[in-house]
Amino acid sequence: MFAGASLDENSGAFCELKANFFRLILTKAELLALTPADINFERNQISITKTYYRTERKDVITEPKTKQSVRTIEIPEFLKQEIKQFIEGHYGMPENERLFPIVQEAVQHKMKQNMVKAGVKKIRVHDLRHSHVAYLINKGIEPILIKERLGHKDIRITLNTYGHLYPNQQRRIADLLDNEQEKSPNSGNCQD
């Protein structure tokens, strides 16, 4: 999916960038700071150790805003292969060169252009991160794992932001208790 991609709006690479951003659950600043050195191809991991921003016409790479934002993310095999192909398609890409040498505003701008072309609802780039979390919640991933993947400082941030997406589990609890009662019909009966 990445192979030979440029960020020319007609190349489809922007859609690839967006799709992989969704899979990785990174912030724009984290994604734009990624270098080949951040990818461990043997372990299928990406190390998040820096963020990118631009100020006064200068690119700035800095540490993430919290200690918890520094993390290692496990990636699926197919994504590892796509990233590997992308890097190999940029012959001789230095280990410390940014994978996506564009500014944050360009990501949002290209995304808006493609949304208009596709005729889909307009969303912010950051909403892709929220969509990924919603997907993980729907698949039953535990909140603590999502917190770690997001790099949140505290589980309360994750739960306060995404708690409304968790389905009501009250029926599940009642069913669980009914099933336990059926297994042990005399349990809970107090007889002298």
C-alpha positions as a Markdown table, in Angstrom:
| # | Residue | x | y | z |
|---|---|---|---|---|
| 1 | Met | 0.0 | 0.0 | 0.0 |
| 2 | Phe | 2.9 | 2.4 | 0.8 |
| 3 | Ala | 5.2 | 1.3 | -2.1 |
| 4 | Gly | 6.5 | 4.0 | -4.3 |
| 5 | Ala | 4.2 | 6.6 | -2.8 |
| 6 | Ser | 4.7 | 10.3 | -3.0 |
| 7 | Leu | 2.4 | 12.8 | -1.3 |
| 8 | Asp | 1.2 | 14.2 | -4.7 |
| 9 | Glu | -2.6 | 14.4 | -4.2 |
| 10 | Asn | -3.1 | 12.3 | -7.4 |
| 11 | Ser | -0.9 | 9.5 | -6.3 |
| 12 | Gly | -3.1 | 8.0 | -3.7 |
| 13 | Ala | -0.3 | 8.2 | -1.1 |
| 14 | Phe | -2.4 | 10.6 | 1.0 |
| 15 | Cys | -5.1 | 8.0 | 1.4 |
| 16 | Glu | -2.3 | 5.5 | 2.4 |
| 17 | Leu | -1.0 | 7.9 | 4.9 |
| 18 | Lys | -4.5 | 8.4 | 6.3 |
| 19 | Ala | -5.3 | 4.7 | 6.4 |
| 20 | Asn | -2.0 | 3.8 | 8.2 |
| 21 | Phe | -2.4 | 6.7 | 10.6 |
| 22 | Phe | -5.8 | 5.1 | 11.5 |
| 23 | Arg | -4.1 | 1.7 | 12.0 |
| 24 | Leu | -1.3 | 3.1 | 14.2 |
| 25 | Ile | -3.4 | 5.4 | 16.4 |
| 26 | Leu | -0.8 | 8.1 | 16.4 |
| 27 | Thr | -1.3 | 11.8 | 16.6 |
| 28 | Lys | -0.4 | 13.9 | 13.5 |
| 29 | Ala | 2.7 | 15.2 | 15.3 |
| 30 | Glu | 3.8 | 11.6 | 16.2 |
| 31 | Leu | 3.2 | 10.3 | 12.6 |
| 32 | Leu | 5.1 | 13.2 | 11.0 |
| 33 | Ala | 8.1 | 12.7 | 13.3 |
| 34 | Leu | 8.5 | 9.0 | 12.4 |
| 35 | Thr | 11.8 | 7.9 | 10.8 |
| 36 | Pro | 13.0 | 4.5 | 9.6 |
| 37 | Ala | 15.0 | 4.2 | 12.8 |
| 38 | Asp | 11.7 | 4.1 | 14.7 |
| 39 | Ile | 10.6 | 0.9 | 13.1 |
| 40 | Asn | 11.8 | -2.5 | 14.5 |
| 41 | Phe | 11.0 | -4.8 | 11.6 |
| 42 | Glu | 12.1 | -7.9 | 13.5 |
| 43 | Arg | 9.7 | -7.3 | 16.4 |
| 44 | Asn | 6.8 | -5.6 | 14.4 |
| 45 | Gln | 7.1 | -2.5 | 16.6 |
| 46 | Ile | 7.2 | 1.2 | 16.2 |
| 47 | Ser | 8.8 | 3.4 | 18.8 |
| 48 | Ile | 7.1 | 6.7 | 19.5 |
| 49 | Thr | 9.8 | 8.9 | 21.0 |
| 50 | Lys | 9.3 | 12.3 | 19.4 |
| 51 | Thr | 6.8 | 14.7 | 17.8 |
| 52 | Tyr | 7.0 | 17.2 | 14.9 |
| 53 | Tyr | 5.8 | 20.7 | 14.6 |
| 54 | Arg | 6.7 | 23.7 | 12.4 |
| 55 | Thr | 7.3 | 27.2 | 13.7 |
| 56 | Glu | 8.8 | 30.2 | 12.1 |
| 57 | Arg | 9.4 | 28.2 | 8.9 |
| 58 | Lys | 11.5 | 25.7 | 10.7 |
| 59 | Asp | 10.8 | 22.0 | 11.3 |
| 60 | Val | 11.1 | 21.1 | 15.0 |
| 61 | Ile | 11.4 | 17.6 | 16.4 |
| 62 | Thr | 10.8 | 17.4 | 20.2 |
| 63 | Glu | 9.9 | 14.9 | 22.9 |
| 64 | Pro | 6.3 | 14.0 | 23.3 |
| 65 | Lys | 4.3 | 16.1 | 25.9 |
| 66 | Thr | 4.2 | 13.4 | 28.6 |
| 67 | Lys | 6.3 | 10.4 | 29.6 |
| 68 | Gln | 3.4 | 8.1 | 28.8 |
| 69 | Ser | 3.4 | 9.4 | 25.2 |
| 70 | Val | 6.8 | 7.7 | 24.8 |
| 71 | Arg | 5.8 | 4.2 | 23.9 |
| 72 | Thr | 6.2 | 1.2 | 21.7 |
| 73 | Ile | 3.3 | 0.1 | 19.5 |
| 74 | Glu | 2.9 | -3.4 | 18.2 |
| 75 | Ile | 1.9 | -3.4 | 14.6 |
| 76 | Pro | 0.4 | -6.2 | 12.4 |
| 77 | Glu | 2.5 | -8.0 | 9.9 |
| 78 | Phe | 0.7 | -6.5 | 6.9 |
| 79 | Leu | 1.4 | -3.0 | 8.1 |
| 80 | Lys | 5.0 | -3.8 | 8.8 |
| 81 | Gln | 5.3 | -5.0 | 5.2 |
| 82 | Glu | 3.7 | -1.9 | 3.8 |
| 83 | Ile | 6.1 | 0.4 | 5.8 |
| 84 | Lys | 9.0 | -1.7 | 4.7 |
| 85 | Gln | 8.0 | -1.4 | 1.0 |
| 86 | Phe | 7.5 | 2.3 | 1.4 |
| 87 | Ile | 11.0 | 2.8 | 2.9 |
| 88 | Glu | 12.6 | 0.5 | 0.3 |
| 89 | Gly | 10.8 | 2.5 | -2.5 |
| 90 | His | 12.8 | 5.6 | -1.3 |
| 91 | Tyr | 16.2 | 4.2 | -2.2 |
| 92 | Gly | 18.8 | 4.9 | 0.4 |
| 93 | Met | 16.4 | 6.7 | 2.8 |
| 94 | Pro | 18.6 | 7.7 | 5.8 |
| 95 | Glu | 17.6 | 6.2 | 9.1 |
| 96 | Asn | 17.0 | 9.6 | 10.7 |
| 97 | Glu | 14.9 | 11.1 | 7.8 |
| 98 | Arg | 11.2 | 11.7 | 8.4 |
| 99 | Leu | 9.0 | 9.2 | 6.5 |
| 100 | Phe | 6.5 | 12.0 | 5.7 |
| 101 | Pro | 8.4 | 15.3 | 5.2 |
| 102 | Ile | 5.3 | 17.5 | 5.2 |
| 103 | Val | 3.7 | 19.8 | 7.7 |
| 104 | Gln | 0.6 | 19.1 | 9.8 |
| 105 | Glu | -1.6 | 21.6 | 7.9 |
| 106 | Ala | -0.8 | 19.8 | 4.6 |
| 107 | Val | -2.2 | 16.5 | 6.0 |
| 108 | Gln | -5.5 | 18.2 | 7.0 |
| 109 | His | -5.6 | 20.1 | 3.7 |
| 110 | Lys | -5.1 | 17.0 | 1.6 |
| 111 | Met | -7.6 | 15.1 | 3.6 |
| 112 | Lys | -10.2 | 17.8 | 3.0 |
| 113 | Gln | -9.5 | 17.7 | -0.7 |
| 114 | Asn | -10.0 | 14.0 | -0.8 |
| 115 | Met | -13.1 | 14.1 | 1.3 |
| 116 | Val | -14.7 | 16.5 | -1.2 |
| 117 | Lys | -13.6 | 14.3 | -4.1 |
| 118 | Ala | -15.1 | 11.2 | -2.5 |
| 119 | Gly | -18.2 | 13.0 | -1.3 |
| 120 | Val | -17.9 | 11.8 | 2.3 |
| 121 | Lys | -18.5 | 13.6 | 5.5 |
| 122 | Lys | -15.8 | 16.0 | 6.5 |
| 123 | Ile | -13.8 | 15.1 | 9.6 |
| 124 | Arg | -10.6 | 16.2 | 11.2 |
| 125 | Val | -7.4 | 14.2 | 10.9 |
| 126 | His | -7.5 | 13.6 | 14.7 |
| 127 | Asp | -10.9 | 12.0 | 14.3 |
| 128 | Leu | -9.2 | 9.1 | 12.6 |
| 129 | Arg | -7.6 | 8.4 | 16.0 |
| 130 | His | -11.0 | 8.5 | 17.6 |
| 131 | Ser | -12.3 | 6.1 | 14.9 |
| 132 | His | -9.5 | 3.7 | 15.7 |
| 133 | Val | -10.4 | 3.7 | 19.4 |
| 134 | Ala | -14.1 | 3.2 | 18.6 |
| 135 | Tyr | -13.1 | 0.2 | 16.5 |
| 136 | Leu | -10.9 | -1.3 | 19.3 |
| 137 | Ile | -13.7 | -0.8 | 21.8 |
| 138 | Asn | -16.2 | -2.5 | 19.5 |
| 139 | Lys | -13.7 | -5.4 | 19.2 |
| 140 | Gly | -13.7 | -5.8 | 23.0 |
| 141 | Ile | -10.2 | -4.4 | 23.6 |
| 142 | Glu | -9.7 | -3.6 | 27.3 |
| 143 | Pro | -9.5 | 0.1 | 28.2 |
| 144 | Ile | -6.0 | -0.2 | 29.8 |
| 145 | Leu | -4.6 | -1.5 | 26.5 |
| 146 | Ile | -6.2 | 1.3 | 24.6 |
| 147 | Lys | -4.7 | 3.8 | 27.1 |
| 148 | Glu | -1.2 | 2.4 | 26.6 |
| 149 | Arg | -1.6 | 2.4 | 22.8 |
| 150 | Leu | -2.8 | 6.0 | 22.8 |
| 151 | Gly | -0.1 | 7.1 | 25.2 |
| 152 | His | -2.5 | 8.7 | 27.6 |
| 153 | Lys | -1.0 | 9.7 | 31.0 |
| 154 | Asp | -4.0 | 8.4 | 33.0 |
| 155 | Ile | -6.7 | 5.8 | 32.4 |
| 156 | Arg | -9.2 | 8.4 | 33.4 |
| 157 | Ile | -8.4 | 10.4 | 30.2 |
| 158 | Thr | -9.2 | 7.4 | 28.1 |
| 159 | Leu | -12.4 | 6.6 | 30.0 |
| 160 | Asn | -13.6 | 10.2 | 30.1 |
| 161 | Thr | -13.0 | 10.6 | 26.4 |
| 162 | Tyr | -14.2 | 7.2 | 25.2 |
| 163 | Gly | -16.4 | 5.8 | 28.0 |
| 164 | His | -19.6 | 6.6 | 26.2 |
| 165 | Leu | -18.6 | 4.1 | 23.5 |
| 166 | Tyr | -18.6 | 1.2 | 25.8 |
| 167 | Pro | -21.8 | -0.8 | 25.5 |
| 168 | Asn | -24.0 | -1.2 | 28.5 |
| 169 | Gln | -22.8 | -4.3 | 30.2 |
| 170 | Gln | -25.7 | -4.6 | 32.7 |
| 171 | Arg | -27.5 | -7.3 | 30.7 |
| 172 | Arg | -24.2 | -9.3 | 30.3 |
| 173 | Ile | -23.7 | -9.2 | 34.1 |
| 174 | Ala | -27.3 | -10.4 | 34.8 |
| 175 | Asp | -26.9 | -13.2 | 32.2 |
| 176 | Leu | -23.6 | -14.2 | 33.8 |
| 177 | Leu | -25.3 | -14.5 | 37.2 |
| 178 | Asp | -28.2 | -16.4 | 35.7 |
| 179 | Asn | -25.8 | -18.9 | 34.1 |
| 180 | Glu | -23.9 | -19.4 | 37.4 |
| 181 | Gln | -27.2 | -20.0 | 39.2 |
| 182 | Glu | -28.2 | -22.6 | 36.6 |
| 183 | Lys | -24.8 | -24.4 | 37.1 |
| 184 | Ser | -25.3 | -24.5 | 40.9 |
| 185 | Pro | -29.1 | -24.4 | 41.5 |
| 186 | Asn | -28.7 | -24.7 | 45.3 |
| 187 | Ser | -26.2 | -22.0 | 45.7 |
| 188 | Gly | -27.6 | -19.0 | 47.4 |
| 189 | Asn | -30.4 | -21.0 | 49.0 |
| 190 | Cys | -30.1 | -20.5 | 52.7 |
| 191 | Gln | -31.6 | -23.6 | 54.5 |
| 192 | Asp | -31.1 | -24.5 | 58.2 |
